Amino acid sequence: MDHTDIAAKRFAALLFDMDGTILSSIASAERVWADWARNHGLDVESFLPTIHGIQAVETIRRLDLPGVDPVVEAERILRAEIDDVQDVEAIAGVAAFLERLPAERWAIVTSAPRALAERRIAAASLPIPPVLIAAEDVERSKPAPDGYLLAAARLQVEAGDCLVFEDAAAGIESGAAAGASVVVVTATHRHTVEWPHPAIVHYEGLHATREEDGVTVHGLMFPRA
């Protein structure tokens, strides 16, 4: 599907990742993870780019650190992240965009645990939709498609008829694997990366029109970061 096709298409629902997509928690998250990495003798600079878009327990499990229980450590990090939301802020234009969406036509799909997701969404002064898929709701985390498939099912639509907004590689792969169309949000990207999907920097200038059987998004110009 090319950019023009997505801009003109009516979607059954819009599905949003959270961190880096509708809000930025990079400063607070990386502060917590940097402390944890230093305490475990890791190189902070090379480690921090690996934490985005996947569940904390999976990030720790992949390190295979001797004597480290990924579940226990993920719980410690969760508590620290819930306590530290001072730098969380909404992506430009997203509050107004989400406010206009019908409740039955959008959802949030995040790799964060529900308690942390709700805390960060509140800190960013954004609405929590009736359908919020969090880490504990799926057996397989991103890049598996489970979260987006579940969100579509709960909205009673087909995932292939949805538009996914994502920012991280694991999430982009997850949305595509679910069969959805994907738009990459580059607001928090520090480096230019070419994706086989259209990209937007933020939500300013976007608006949605409610149709009888879905939502049409207007103003998608797809600038590259």
C-alpha positions as a Markdown table, in Angstrom:
| # | Residue | x | y | z |
|---|---|---|---|---|
| 1 | Met | 0.0 | 0.0 | 0.0 |
| 2 | Asp | 1.5 | 3.4 | -0.9 |
| 3 | His | 1.1 | 6.6 | 1.1 |
| 4 | Thr | -1.7 | 7.9 | -1.0 |
| 5 | Asp | -3.8 | 4.8 | -0.4 |
| 6 | Ile | -3.4 | 5.1 | 3.4 |
| 7 | Ala | -4.3 | 8.7 | 3.4 |
| 8 | Ala | -7.5 | 8.1 | 1.4 |
| 9 | Lys | -8.5 | 4.8 | 3.2 |
| 10 | Arg | -11.3 | 4.4 | 5.7 |
| 11 | Phe | -10.1 | 2.3 | 8.7 |
| 12 | Ala | -12.3 | 0.3 | 11.0 |
| 13 | Ala | -10.2 | 1.5 | 14.0 |
| 14 | Leu | -7.0 | 3.3 | 14.9 |
| 15 | Leu | -4.5 | 1.4 | 17.2 |
| 16 | Phe | -1.8 | 3.3 | 19.1 |
| 17 | Asp | 1.3 | 2.2 | 20.8 |
| 18 | Met | 2.0 | 4.3 | 23.9 |
| 19 | Asp | 5.7 | 5.2 | 24.6 |
| 20 | Gly | 7.2 | 7.2 | 21.8 |
| 21 | Thr | 3.9 | 7.2 | 19.9 |
| 22 | Ile | 1.3 | 9.2 | 21.9 |
| 23 | Leu | 3.6 | 10.2 | 24.7 |
| 24 | Ser | 7.3 | 10.5 | 25.5 |
| 25 | Ser | 8.7 | 8.9 | 28.6 |
| 26 | Ile | 12.2 | 8.5 | 27.3 |
| 27 | Ala | 13.8 | 10.7 | 29.9 |
| 28 | Ser | 12.2 | 9.1 | 32.9 |
| 29 | Ala | 12.5 | 5.5 | 31.5 |
| 30 | Glu | 16.1 | 5.9 | 30.6 |
| 31 | Arg | 16.9 | 7.4 | 33.9 |
| 32 | Val | 15.6 | 4.3 | 35.7 |
| 33 | Trp | 17.1 | 1.9 | 33.3 |
| 34 | Ala | 20.5 | 3.6 | 33.3 |
| 35 | Asp | 20.7 | 3.2 | 37.1 |
| 36 | Trp | 19.8 | -0.4 | 36.8 |
| 37 | Ala | 22.3 | -1.0 | 34.0 |
| 38 | Arg | 25.1 | 0.6 | 36.0 |
| 39 | Asn | 24.3 | -1.5 | 39.0 |
| 40 | His | 24.7 | -4.6 | 36.8 |
| 41 | Gly | 27.9 | -3.6 | 35.2 |
| 42 | Leu | 26.5 | -2.9 | 31.8 |
| 43 | Asp | 27.6 | -0.3 | 29.3 |
| 44 | Val | 24.8 | 2.2 | 29.6 |
| 45 | Glu | 25.2 | 3.9 | 26.3 |
| 46 | Ser | 25.0 | 0.7 | 24.3 |
| 47 | Phe | 22.3 | -0.8 | 26.5 |
| 48 | Leu | 19.7 | 1.9 | 26.5 |
| 49 | Pro | 18.7 | 1.7 | 22.9 |
| 50 | Thr | 17.6 | -1.9 | 23.5 |
| 51 | Ile | 14.9 | -1.2 | 26.1 |
| 52 | His | 12.3 | 0.4 | 23.8 |
| 53 | Gly | 9.2 | -1.3 | 22.5 |
| 54 | Ile | 9.4 | -4.6 | 24.3 |
| 55 | Gln | 8.5 | -5.8 | 27.8 |
| 56 | Ala | 11.0 | -5.1 | 30.6 |
| 57 | Val | 11.2 | -8.8 | 31.5 |
| 58 | Glu | 12.1 | -9.7 | 27.9 |
| 59 | Thr | 14.8 | -7.0 | 27.8 |
| 60 | Ile | 16.4 | -8.5 | 31.0 |
| 61 | Arg | 15.9 | -12.1 | 29.9 |
| 62 | Arg | 17.8 | -11.5 | 26.7 |
| 63 | Leu | 20.8 | -10.3 | 28.7 |
| 64 | Asp | 21.1 | -13.7 | 30.3 |
| 65 | Leu | 22.9 | -12.2 | 33.3 |
| 66 | Pro | 24.1 | -14.8 | 35.9 |
| 67 | Gly | 22.2 | -14.8 | 39.1 |
| 68 | Val | 19.6 | -12.3 | 37.8 |
| 69 | Asp | 15.9 | -13.2 | 38.0 |
| 70 | Pro | 14.2 | -11.3 | 35.1 |
| 71 | Val | 10.8 | -11.3 | 36.8 |
| 72 | Val | 12.1 | -9.9 | 40.1 |
| 73 | Glu | 14.2 | -7.3 | 38.3 |
| 74 | Ala | 11.4 | -6.3 | 36.0 |
| 75 | Glu | 9.2 | -5.7 | 39.1 |
| 76 | Arg | 11.8 | -3.5 | 40.6 |
| 77 | Ile | 12.1 | -1.5 | 37.5 |
| 78 | Leu | 8.3 | -1.2 | 37.2 |
| 79 | Arg | 8.1 | 0.3 | 40.7 |
| 80 | Ala | 10.8 | 2.8 | 39.9 |
| 81 | Glu | 9.2 | 3.8 | 36.7 |
| 82 | Ile | 5.8 | 4.3 | 38.3 |
| 83 | Asp | 7.4 | 6.6 | 40.8 |
| 84 | Asp | 9.3 | 8.6 | 38.1 |
| 85 | Val | 6.9 | 10.2 | 35.6 |
| 86 | Gln | 8.1 | 13.8 | 36.0 |
| 87 | Asp | 9.3 | 14.1 | 32.4 |
| 88 | Val | 6.4 | 12.3 | 30.7 |
| 89 | Glu | 4.7 | 14.5 | 28.1 |
| 90 | Ala | 2.2 | 14.1 | 25.2 |
| 91 | Ile | 3.4 | 14.0 | 21.6 |
| 92 | Ala | 2.5 | 17.3 | 19.9 |
| 93 | Gly | -1.1 | 17.4 | 18.7 |
| 94 | Val | -2.1 | 14.0 | 20.0 |
| 95 | Ala | -4.5 | 15.2 | 22.7 |
| 96 | Ala | -6.7 | 17.0 | 20.3 |
| 97 | Phe | -6.5 | 14.2 | 17.8 |
| 98 | Leu | -7.5 | 11.5 | 20.3 |
| 99 | Glu | -10.3 | 13.6 | 21.7 |
| 100 | Arg | -12.1 | 13.5 | 18.4 |
| 101 | Leu | -12.0 | 9.8 | 18.0 |
| 102 | Pro | -15.1 | 7.7 | 18.8 |
| 103 | Ala | -14.4 | 5.5 | 21.8 |
| 104 | Glu | -15.3 | 2.3 | 19.9 |
| 105 | Arg | -12.8 | 3.2 | 17.1 |
| 106 | Trp | -9.5 | 3.3 | 18.9 |
| 107 | Ala | -7.3 | 1.5 | 21.4 |
| 108 | Ile | -3.9 | 1.6 | 23.0 |
| 109 | Val | -1.6 | -1.4 | 22.7 |
| 110 | Thr | 1.5 | -1.2 | 24.9 |
| 111 | Ser | 4.3 | -3.5 | 26.1 |
| 112 | Ala | 4.2 | -1.7 | 29.5 |
| 113 | Pro | 2.3 | -3.2 | 32.4 |
| 114 | Arg | -1.2 | -1.8 | 32.9 |
| 115 | Ala | -0.2 | 0.1 | 36.2 |
| 116 | Leu | 2.6 | 1.9 | 34.4 |
| 117 | Ala | 0.6 | 2.6 | 31.3 |
| 118 | Glu | -2.2 | 4.2 | 33.2 |
| 119 | Arg | 0.3 | 6.2 | 35.3 |
| 120 | Arg | 2.1 | 7.6 | 32.2 |
| 121 | Ile | -1.1 | 8.3 | 30.3 |
| 122 | Ala | -2.4 | 10.2 | 33.2 |
| 123 | Ala | 0.9 | 12.1 | 33.6 |
| 124 | Ala | 0.6 | 13.1 | 30.0 |
| 125 | Ser | -3.0 | 14.3 | 30.5 |
| 126 | Leu | -4.3 | 11.9 | 27.8 |
| 127 | Pro | -7.5 | 9.9 | 27.8 |
| 128 | Ile | -7.5 | 6.2 | 28.5 |
| 129 | Pro | -9.7 | 4.4 | 26.0 |
| 130 | Pro | -12.1 | 1.5 | 26.9 |
| 131 | Val | -9.7 | -0.9 | 25.2 |
| 132 | Leu | -6.2 | -0.8 | 26.6 |
| 133 | Ile | -4.0 | -3.8 | 25.9 |
| 134 | Ala | -1.1 | -4.0 | 28.3 |
| 135 | Ala | 1.8 | -6.4 | 28.9 |
| 136 | Glu | -0.2 | -8.8 | 31.1 |
| 137 | Asp | -3.0 | -9.1 | 28.6 |
| 138 | Val | -1.0 | -11.2 | 26.0 |
| 139 | Glu | 1.2 | -14.2 | 26.2 |
| 140 | Arg | 3.6 | -13.0 | 23.6 |
| 141 | Ser | 4.9 | -9.4 | 23.6 |
| 142 | Lys | 5.9 | -7.3 | 20.6 |
| 143 | Pro | 7.2 | -8.0 | 18.0 |
| 144 | Ala | 4.5 | -10.8 | 18.0 |
| 145 | Pro | 1.2 | -9.5 | 16.7 |
| 146 | Asp | -0.8 | -10.7 | 19.7 |
| 147 | Gly | -1.5 | -7.3 | 21.3 |
| 148 | Tyr | -2.8 | -5.7 | 18.1 |
| 149 | Leu | -4.9 | -8.8 | 17.2 |
| 150 | Leu | -6.5 | -8.7 | 20.7 |
| 151 | Ala | -7.2 | -5.0 | 20.5 |
| 152 | Ala | -8.9 | -5.4 | 17.1 |
| 153 | Ala | -10.9 | -8.4 | 18.5 |
| 154 | Arg | -12.1 | -6.4 | 21.5 |
| 155 | Leu | -13.2 | -3.5 | 19.2 |
| 156 | Gln | -15.0 | -6.1 | 17.1 |
| 157 | Val | -13.1 | -5.3 | 13.9 |
| 158 | Glu | -10.5 | -7.1 | 11.7 |
| 159 | Ala | -6.8 | -6.2 | 12.4 |
| 160 | Gly | -6.3 | -5.9 | 8.7 |
| 161 | Asp | -8.8 | -3.1 | 8.6 |
| 162 | Cys | -6.9 | -1.1 | 11.2 |
| 163 | Leu | -4.3 | 1.6 | 11.1 |
| 164 | Val | -1.5 | 1.2 | 13.7 |
| 165 | Phe | 0.6 | 4.1 | 15.0 |
| 166 | Glu | 4.0 | 2.9 | 16.2 |
| 167 | Asp | 7.5 | 4.2 | 16.8 |
| 168 | Ala | 9.9 | 1.3 | 17.7 |
| 169 | Ala | 11.1 | -1.5 | 15.5 |
| 170 | Ala | 9.4 | -4.2 | 17.6 |
| 171 | Gly | 6.1 | -2.5 | 17.5 |
| 172 | Ile | 6.2 | -1.7 | 13.8 |
| 173 | Glu | 6.9 | -5.4 | 13.2 |
| 174 | Ser | 4.0 | -6.3 | 15.5 |
| 175 | Gly | 1.5 | -4.1 | 13.7 |
| 176 | Ala | 2.6 | -5.3 | 10.3 |
| 177 | Ala | 2.5 | -9.0 | 11.4 |
| 178 | Ala | -1.1 | -8.4 | 12.6 |
| 179 | Gly | -2.0 | -7.4 | 9.0 |
| 180 | Ala | -2.6 | -3.8 | 9.8 |
| 181 | Ser | -1.4 | -0.7 | 7.9 |
| 182 | Val | 1.3 | 1.1 | 9.9 |
| 183 | Val | 2.3 | 4.7 | 10.3 |
| 184 | Val | 5.7 | 5.4 | 12.0 |
| 185 | Val | 5.7 | 8.3 | 14.5 |
| 186 | Thr | 9.2 | 9.8 | 14.6 |
| 187 | Ala | 8.8 | 12.5 | 17.3 |
| 188 | Thr | 11.2 | 10.8 | 19.6 |
| 189 | His | 13.6 | 9.3 | 17.1 |
| 190 | Arg | 17.2 | 10.4 | 17.5 |
| 191 | His | 18.4 | 9.1 | 14.2 |
| 192 | Thr | 17.0 | 8.9 | 10.7 |
| 193 | Val | 15.8 | 5.3 | 9.9 |
| 194 | Glu | 14.2 | 4.3 | 6.6 |
| 195 | Trp | 11.1 | 2.2 | 7.1 |
| 196 | Pro | 8.9 | 0.5 | 4.5 |
| 197 | His | 6.0 | 2.5 | 6.0 |
| 198 | Pro | 4.9 | 6.1 | 5.8 |
| 199 | Ala | 6.0 | 8.3 | 8.7 |
| 200 | Ile | 4.7 | 11.4 | 10.6 |
| 201 | Val | 6.6 | 13.5 | 13.0 |
| 202 | His | 3.6 | 14.4 | 15.2 |
| 203 | Tyr | -0.2 | 14.8 | 15.1 |
| 204 | Glu | -0.5 | 18.5 | 14.5 |
| 205 | Gly | -2.6 | 19.1 | 11.5 |
| 206 | Leu | -4.2 | 15.7 | 11.6 |
| 207 | His | -7.9 | 15.2 | 12.2 |
| 208 | Ala | -10.3 | 12.2 | 11.9 |
| 209 | Thr | -13.7 | 12.0 | 10.4 |
| 210 | Arg | -16.1 | 9.5 | 11.8 |
| 211 | Glu | -17.7 | 7.4 | 9.1 |
| 212 | Glu | -20.6 | 4.9 | 9.3 |
| 213 | Asp | -18.2 | 2.0 | 9.4 |
| 214 | Gly | -14.9 | 3.5 | 10.4 |
| 215 | Val | -12.6 | 6.5 | 10.6 |
| 216 | Thr | -10.8 | 8.4 | 7.9 |
| 217 | Val | -7.7 | 10.3 | 8.9 |
| 218 | His | -7.0 | 13.6 | 7.1 |
| 219 | Gly | -3.8 | 15.6 | 6.9 |
| 220 | Leu | -1.4 | 12.7 | 6.6 |
| 221 | Met | 1.5 | 14.2 | 4.7 |
| 222 | Phe | 4.1 | 11.6 | 5.8 |
| 223 | Pro | 7.3 | 13.7 | 6.1 |
| 224 | Arg | 10.4 | 11.7 | 6.9 |
| 225 | Ala | 12.3 | 12.5 | 10.1 |
